[in-house]
Amino acid sequence: MSHKHDHTLRALYAHPISMNIKWADVVKMLEHLGAEVEVVHGGREKVKLNGKEHTFHIPHSKAIDSKDEIMQIKHFLDECGIAPE
């Protein structure tokens, strides 16, 4: 995994929760991990990774601005067996 993708993954799991994570960086990291990302109706993106699927809201700003959204991403990554080393 590249340094940038590793940095994004670590930021998602940081405690306290980091609020300066860019959605585009998360999508690029997921694609690097082998995810299929598809834009669906209503400002959402469907992500398929390791046999799991989840639909995420695309933030209106460049950065993810909700702790709940970050927690959803973390839970999805946990389900897929992805975690920082």
ROSE-4610 file (N, C-alpha, C; in Angstrom, 1 decimal, always signed):
// ROSE-4610
residu = [M/M/M/S/S/S/H/H/H/K/K/K/H/H/H/D/D/D/H/H/H/T/T/T/L/L/L/R/R/R/A/A/A/L/L/L/Y/Y/Y/A/A/A/H/H/H/P/P/P/I/I/I/S/S/S/M/M/M/N/N/N/I/I/I/K/K/K/W/W/W/A/A/A/D/D/D/V/V/V/V/V/V/K/K/K/M/M/M/L/L/L/E/E/E/H/H/H/L/L/L/G/G/G/A/A/A/E/E/E/V/V/V/E/E/E/V/V/V/V/V/V/H/H/H/G/G/G/G/G/G/R/R/R/E/E/E/K/K/K/V/V/V/K/K/K/L/L/L/N/N/N/G/G/G/K/K/K/E/E/E/H/H/H/T/T/T/F/F/F/H/H/H/I/I/I/P/P/P/H/H/H/S/S/S/K/K/K/A/A/A/I/I/I/D/D/D/S/S/S/K/K/K/D/D/D/E/E/E/I/I/I/M/M/M/Q/Q/Q/I/I/I/K/K/K/H/H/H/F/F/F/L/L/L/D/D/D/E/E/E/C/C/C/G/G/G/I/I/I/A/A/A/P/P/P/E/E/E]
num = [1/1/1/2/2/2/3/3/3/4/4/4/5/5/5/6/6/6/7/7/7/8/8/8/9/9/9/10/10/10/11/11/11/12/12/12/13/13/13/14/14/14/15/15/15/16/16/16/17/17/17/18/18/18/19/19/19/20/20/20/21/21/21/22/22/22/23/23/23/24/24/24/25/25/25/26/26/26/27/27/27/28/28/28/29/29/29/30/30/30/31/31/31/32/32/32/33/33/33/34/34/34/35/35/35/36/36/36/37/37/37/38/38/38/39/39/39/40/40/40/41/41/41/42/42/42/43/43/43/44/44/44/45/45/45/46/46/46/47/47/47/48/48/48/49/49/49/50/50/50/51/51/51/52/52/52/53/53/53/54/54/54/55/55/55/56/56/56/57/57/57/58/58/58/59/59/59/60/60/60/61/61/61/62/62/62/63/63/63/64/64/64/65/65/65/66/66/66/67/67/67/68/68/68/69/69/69/70/70/70/71/71/71/72/72/72/73/73/73/74/74/74/75/75/75/76/76/76/77/77/77/78/78/78/79/79/79/80/80/80/81/81/81/82/82/82/83/83/83/84/84/84/85/85/85]
x = [+0.8/+0.0/+0.9/+0.5/+1.3/+1.2/+2.2/+2.2/+0.9/+0.4/-0.8/-2.0/-2.2/-3.3/-3.2/-2.0/-1.7/-2.1/-1.7/-2.0/-3.5/-4.3/-5.7/-6.3/-5.9/-6.4/-6.1/-4.9/-4.6/-5.4/-5.7/-6.5/-8.0/-8.5/-9.8/-9.9/-8.8/-8.8/-8.2/-7.9/-7.3/-8.2/-7.6/-8.4/-7.8/-8.4/-9.8/-10.0/-11.2/-11.6/-11.1/-10.4/-9.9/-11.0/-11.1/-12.2/-11.7/-10.5/-10.0/-9.6/-10.5/-10.2/-11.0/-10.4/-11.1/-11.7/-13.0/-13.7/-13.0/-12.4/-11.7/-10.5/-9.8/-8.7/-9.2/-10.4/-11.0/-11.3/-12.0/-12.4/-11.1/-10.1/-8.8/-8.2/-8.2/-7.7/-8.5/-9.9/-10.7/-10.5/-10.3/-10.1/-8.7/-7.7/-6.4/-6.5/-7.4/-7.6/-8.4/-8.9/-9.6/-11.1/-11.6/-13.0/-13.5/-14.8/-15.5/-16.4/-16.2/-17.0/-17.9/-19.2/-20.1/-21.0/-21.1/-22.0/-23.5/-24.3/-25.7/-26.6/-27.9/-28.8/-28.8/-29.0/-29.1/-27.9/-26.8/-25.5/-24.9/-24.9/-24.4/-23.4/-22.5/-21.6/-21.7/-21.9/-21.9/-20.5/-20.0/-18.7/-18.8/-18.2/-18.1/-16.6/-16.4/-15.0/-15.1/-14.2/-14.1/-15.5/-16.4/-17.7/-18.7/-18.3/-19.2/-19.6/-20.8/-21.3/-21.9/-21.6/-22.2/-22.3/-23.4/-23.6/-23.4/-22.5/-22.1/-22.6/-22.9/-23.3/-22.1/-22.1/-21.0/-21.1/-20.1/-20.1/-20.2/-20.9/-21.1/-19.7/-19.0/-17.7/-16.7/-15.4/-14.4/-14.0/-14.2/-13.8/-15.1/-14.9/-16.0/-16.2/-17.4/-17.7/-18.6/-18.7/-19.5/-18.8/-18.8/-18.2/-18.9/-20.2/-21.0/-20.5/-20.3/-19.8/-18.4/-17.6/-16.3/-16.4/-17.3/-17.6/-18.2/-19.0/-19.6/-18.5/-17.5/-16.4/-15.6/-15.3/-14.5/-15.2/-16.4/-17.2/-17.2/-17.3/-17.3/-15.9/-14.8/-13.5/-13.2/-13.7/-13.6/-14.3/-15.5/-16.2/-15.4/-14.7/-13.9/-12.6/-12.2/-10.9/-9.8/-10.1/-9.1/-8.9/-7.6/-7.2/-5.8/-5.4/-4.0/-3.1/-1.9/-1.0/-0.3]
y = [-1.2/+0.0/+1.2/+2.2/+3.4/+4.2/+5.1/+5.9/+6.7/+7.3/+8.1/+7.3/+6.1/+5.2/+4.7/+4.4/+4.0/+5.2/+6.4/+7.6/+7.7/+7.5/+7.7/+6.6/+5.4/+4.3/+4.6/+5.0/+5.3/+6.5/+7.5/+8.6/+8.2/+7.2/+6.7/+6.0/+5.4/+4.7/+5.5/+6.7/+7.6/+7.8/+8.0/+8.3/+9.5/+10.6/+10.9/+10.9/+10.9/+10.8/+12.0/+11.8/+12.9/+13.4/+14.7/+15.3/+16.0/+15.6/+16.3/+15.2/+14.2/+13.1/+13.5/+13.5/+13.8/+12.5/+12.7/+11.6/+11.0/+11.8/+11.4/+10.5/+10.8/+10.0/+8.6/+8.6/+7.3/+6.4/+7.0/+6.3/+5.7/+6.5/+6.1/+4.9/+5.0/+3.9/+2.7/+2.8/+1.6/+1.0/+1.8/+1.2/+0.5/+1.1/+0.5/-0.9/-1.0/-2.3/-3.3/-2.9/-3.8/-3.6/-2.5/-2.2/-1.7/-2.1/-1.5/-0.4/+0.8/+2.0/+2.5/+2.6/+3.0/+4.1/+5.2/+6.3/+5.8/+5.9/+5.6/+6.8/+6.7/+7.8/+8.4/+9.7/+10.4/+10.8/+11.0/+11.5/+10.4/+9.2/+8.1/+7.3/+6.6/+5.7/+4.3/+3.3/+1.9/+1.3/+0.7/+0.1/-1.4/-2.1/-3.6/-4.0/-4.7/-5.1/-6.4/-7.3/-8.6/-9.3/-9.2/-9.9/-9.1/-7.9/-7.1/-5.9/-5.3/-4.1/-3.1/-1.9/-0.8/+0.4/+1.2/+2.4/+3.6/+4.5/+5.7/+7.0/+7.9/+9.2/+10.0/+10.7/+11.5/+12.8/+13.2/+14.5/+15.7/+16.7/+17.9/+18.7/+18.7/+19.3/+18.3/+18.7/+17.7/+16.8/+17.3/+16.4/+15.8/+14.6/+14.0/+14.8/+15.3/+16.2/+15.6/+14.3/+13.6/+12.5/+12.4/+11.3/+10.0/+10.1/+8.9/+8.3/+9.2/+8.7/+8.0/+8.6/+7.9/+6.6/+6.5/+5.2/+4.2/+4.6/+3.7/+3.1/+4.0/+3.5/+2.5/+2.9/+2.0/+0.6/+0.6/-0.7/-1.5/-0.8/-1.5/-2.1/-1.4/-1.9/-3.1/-3.0/-4.1/-5.4/-5.2/-6.3/-6.9/-6.1/-6.6/-7.1/-7.1/-7.6/-6.6/-5.3/-4.3/-3.5/-3.3/-2.5/-2.1/-1.0/-0.5/-1.5/-1.7/-2.6/-2.0]
z = [+0.0/+0.0/+0.0/-0.8/-0.9/+0.4/+0.6/+1.8/+2.0/+0.9/+1.0/+1.4/+0.8/+1.1/+2.6/+3.0/+4.4/+5.4/+5.0/+5.8/+5.9/+4.8/+4.9/+5.8/+5.6/+6.5/+8.0/+8.3/+9.7/+10.2/+9.3/+9.8/+10.1/+9.3/+9.6/+11.0/+11.4/+12.7/+13.8/+13.5/+14.6/+15.7/+16.9/+18.1/+18.8/+18.9/+18.6/+17.1/+16.7/+15.2/+14.5/+13.4/+12.6/+11.7/+11.6/+10.8/+9.6/+9.1/+7.9/+6.9/+6.8/+5.8/+4.5/+3.4/+2.1/+1.6/+1.1/+0.6/-0.6/-1.5/-2.7/-2.3/-1.2/-0.7/-0.2/+0.4/+0.8/-0.4/-1.4/-2.6/-3.3/-3.4/-4.0/-3.2/-1.9/-1.1/-1.3/-1.3/-1.4/-2.8/-3.8/-5.2/-5.2/-4.5/-4.4/-3.7/-2.8/-2.1/-2.9/-4.0/-4.9/-4.9/-4.4/-4.3/-5.7/-5.9/-7.1/-6.5/-7.0/-6.5/-7.7/-7.4/-8.4/-7.8/-8.6/-8.2/-8.5/-7.5/-7.6/-7.4/-7.6/-7.5/-6.1/-6.0/-4.8/-4.1/-4.8/-4.2/-3.3/-3.8/-3.0/-3.9/-3.2/-3.9/-3.3/-4.1/-3.7/-3.8/-2.7/-2.6/-2.4/-3.3/-3.1/-2.9/-1.8/-1.4/-0.6/-1.1/-0.4/-0.1/-1.1/-0.9/-0.1/+0.4/+1.2/+0.3/+0.6/-0.1/+0.9/+0.6/+1.4/+0.5/+0.8/+0.1/+1.0/+0.6/+1.4/+0.8/+1.6/+1.2/+0.7/-0.4/-0.9/-0.2/+0.6/+1.3/+0.3/+0.7/-0.2/-0.2/+0.9/+0.9/+0.5/+0.3/+0.0/+1.1/+2.3/+3.5/+4.1/+4.7/+5.4/+6.7/+6.9/+7.9/+9.0/+9.1/+10.1/+10.7/+12.1/+12.8/+12.4/+12.3/+11.9/+10.6/+9.6/+8.3/+8.4/+9.2/+9.4/+10.1/+11.1/+11.8/+10.8/+9.9/+8.9/+8.0/+7.6/+6.8/+7.6/+8.9/+9.7/+9.9/+10.1/+10.3/+9.0/+7.9/+6.6/+6.4/+6.7/+6.5/+7.5/+8.7/+9.6/+9.1/+8.5/+7.9/+6.8/+6.1/+4.9/+5.3/+6.6/+7.1/+6.8/+6.7/+6.4/+7.7/+8.1/+9.3/+9.1/+9.8/+9.7/+10.4/+9.9/+10.5/+11.7]
